[in-house]
Amino acid sequence: MKRVFLFVATNLAITAVLFFVWNLVGMGSILDERGVDLQLGNLMVFCLIFGMGGSFLSLAISKWIAKRTTGAVVIEQPRNPTEQWLLETVRQHAQAAGIGMPEVAIYESPDPNAFATGARRNSALVAVSTGLLGNMRQEEVSAVLGHEVSHVANGDMVTLALIQGVVNTFVFFFSRVIGHFVDRVIFKTERGYGMGYFITTIVAQIVLGILASIIVMAFSRRREFRADAGGARLVGTGAMVGALERLKRNVDQPHLPEQLQAFGISGGTRAGLARLFMSHPPLDERIAALKSRAA
């Protein structure tokens, strides 16, 4: 789940900066000729450029952001048998999955966790926590690595970028249409835009962004089942189930920093409406899905 959080957070930050610059230099006047009419065609073009641009820029720097955020150290030359085994295991999984050798990294965290990210299938990053290495047997760690390599092989980060870009586009578009309507109809602004437009646009963008994130998270949950299946193909269903069972024992332990606790690989145990915002399905459902495939 960490990879999804890092991508979405970076994407939001980049798009916020882009739109701040856009408004700062006065480009909004292009969308409001003579201060009267909203130019929907121009607005959609700009929203598409910024929505997709922010998303793919986030993807392009995802490895750099992940390393900086987690403190992951890439294994250049193995310093011990554990690092040698990690490199060899990822290499075997990558060859079996038909992708190039990813960078392999370790980061300090007591939470059993791992993630994969990167803009291209043949130039990805797979990182594992020290907690994962210390709390799992080798076959279970291998299963987690297979799961992450499957994410890369399936092109999940690129697909996520496409979905996030489309979502961004419509959030930006409709929030500005709503802001325009409120400013013209309710506040009766005749030329340019008043405070009603800017306040309404910001509020609408926040609300629509939250609702749109449900779509992104739903996609992420579906891809987790597919990555679990990919991991099972690489290492066997028993090892993949065993890894998820091991993660289940740590699912509610607050090892990560507070701002990252909800974004571990296990995904937590939220229920009700909060479930809509989970990037990972509950571990019980993932385990059941693997067992049903093997039956």
N, C-alpha and C positions, 0 to 999 in steps of 0.2 A: 504494500500500500504506500510505502514511502516514495516510490517512483512516481505514483499518481499525484501525491501531495506536492512533491517538488515541482513537477511539471505544471500543475494548475496554479500554484503560488507564483511561479516565475512568469507564467503567461499573464496572470492578472496584473502583476507589477509592470511588465513591459507595455501592455495595452494602456494602462493608466498613464504611463509616461508619454506614450505616443499621442494620446488624446489631449493631454495637458499642453504639449508642444503645439499640436494642431490648433487649439483654441488660442494659445498665447500669440501665435503669429497671425491670427485673424483669418484663417482659412474657412471658418464657419460662414463668412459672408458669401462664399460661393454657393452655399446651400440655401441662401435666403435672399434672392435677388430683389433689390430695392426694399427689403424689410417687410415684404408682404407674403409671398408664397413660399411654401416649403417645396424644394426641388427634389422629389422622391427619387428620381433616377440618379442624380448626383449623390444624394445621400446614400443610396445603396452601394454605389461604387466606392465611396470613401469608407463605408462600414466594412465592405468586403476586403478592401486593401488592408485596413487596420486590424480587422478581426482575424483574417488568415495570416497576415504578416506577423502579428504578435504571437500567434500560436506556433508558427514554424520557426520564428526566431527563438522562442522558448525551447523548441525541440533541438535546434542547432547548438544551443549552449547547455543542453541538459546534462551532459557528462561533466562539464566544468562546474556547474552549479551543484551537482550531486557530490562531487569530491569536496568542494569548499564547505558545503553544509554539514556533511557527515564526518569530515576529516579522513575520508578513505585514502589509504596509501596503496598505490598500485604496486604489485609485485613485479619488479623488473628482473631481479635475480633471486631465486629462492634462497632463503637464509636458513631454512630448517626443513625437516621432512614434511611437516604439515603444509607449508607453502608449496613444496614440490608436488605433493599429492593434489592440492587444490588446482594448480596449473594443469596437471595431467588429466584430472577428472573433467575440468571445463573443456579442455582440448578434445577429449573423447566425445563428450556430449555435443560439442559444436560440429565435429566431423559427422556424427550420426545425424544431426539435424540439418546438415547441408549449409552451414554458415561459416564465415570467417572466424578466426580465433578472437574472442573478446579480450579486452583488458580485464584482469582479475585483481581485485582489491580487497583489503581488510580494513574495517574501521572499528574503533573502540566503542563498545556498548554491551552492557550485561544482558540486554534483551535479545533473545534468539531471533535474528532478523536477516533478511537478504533482499537485494533489489537488483534490477537490470535496467539500463537506460541507454540512450544513444540514438542518433538520427538515422543511422544506417545499420542494416542487418550484419554487415561485414566489418563494422567498426563500433562495437557496442562496449559497454562496461557491465561487468557482473561483480557485485560487492557483497561480502558476507560480514556479519558482526562477530566479534570475539565471543560473544555470548552464544551464538549459534555453534561455533566450533567447540566450545567448552561444554555444551549441554546435550549434544546429539552424537549418536554413533556415526561412523563414517558412511554407512549405507543411507542413513537419514539425511546427512549433509549432501550426499550425492544426489538424493531425490530433490532436495531444495534447489540445488544447482541445475538439475534437469528442468525443473519448473521455470526457473529464470531464463535459461537458454531457450526454452520453448516460447517464452514471451518474445524474445528477440527474433526467433525463427518465424513466428507468426506475424511479425511486423506490427505488434500491438502499439508501440509508441508512435509510429507514423499514423496509424489509424486513429489513435487518440488525438493526435494533432489535427487531423482532418475534421473530426467530430467537434473538437473544441473550437476550431476556426469557424465552422458553420454556426455553432452556438453563439460565439462572440458576435458574429455578423448580425444575427437577428436580435440579440440583446441590445447592441448599439443602435440598430435601426429603429426598433420599436420604442426604445426609451426616448429617443429624440423626436419621434412622431408624437408620442404622448406629451412630451415637454412642449412641443410646438402647439398642440391643441389647447393645452391648459393656458399657455401664455396668450394665445390669440382669443380664445373663446371666454375664458374666465377672467383673466387680468386685462383683456382688451388692449394689449400692446399692439400698436399699429406699425411701428418701424423698429427694425432690429429685434433684439431679444432683451426682455427684462429679467429680474431675479426669479420670477415665476418659472421661466423656462429652465434656468440652470438648476434651481432647487428640485423641480419636478423631474428633470432628466436624471439627476444624480440618484434620487430616491427610486425612480423607475428602474434604473440600471442595476441598483443593488438588489431590488426585489426580483426582477427578471433573471438576474445572474444567479440568484439562489435557486430559483425554480429550474433554470436551465442546467444547473449542476446535477440535478436529478437524472437528466438524460446521460450525462457523461459518466456518472457513477453506475447507472444501469448497464452501460456498455462495459465498464470495467469489471463488474461482477460476472458478466457472461464470459469475458475473456479469461477470468480466473479458472473457471471450470475447464476451459480448453487447455490452459497451461498445465493444470493438474493432470489432464489426460496425456499431454505431451511428456510430462515428467514420468508418468507411469510407463509410457512406451520406452523411454530411455533406460529406466532402472528397474522396472517391474512395479506392479500395483501394490504389492505388499510393502515395499520400501517407501512408496509415496504415501500410502495410508499411515505407515508408521511415523513418517515425518510430520504429517498433519496432526496425528495423535499427540506427538511430543509438543508441538506448538500449542495445542489445546490446553496443556497443563500450565502454560505461561500466559495465556491470553489476557487475563485480568491483572497481571502483575505490572505495576507502573515503573518499569525500568527506564523507558525513554524519558527525555525531558518533557515537561508538561505540554509544550507546543507541538510535540510529535507523538504523543502517546496514542492518539487515535489512528496513526498511520503506519503501524507495524504490519508485517506480512500476514499476521493472523487475522487482522481486521476487527477485533473486538467482538462484543456480544450485545450490541444495541438492538432494541426492539421498537415496535410501533413506527411512528413517522420517521424516527431517527434512522431506521433501516434504509430508507430511501437515499440517504446520504452516505451509505457505506460503500467503499470501493471494492470490498471483498465480501463474498457471501459468508455466512457463519460456517465455522469449521465442520460442524456436524453435517451440514448439507453437502459440503465438498467431499467429506469422507463417504457419505451415503452414495453420492454420485459415482465415485470411483468404484465402490463395491458393486453397484448395480451394473456398471460397464463390464466388470470382470465376471459377473454371474452368467 
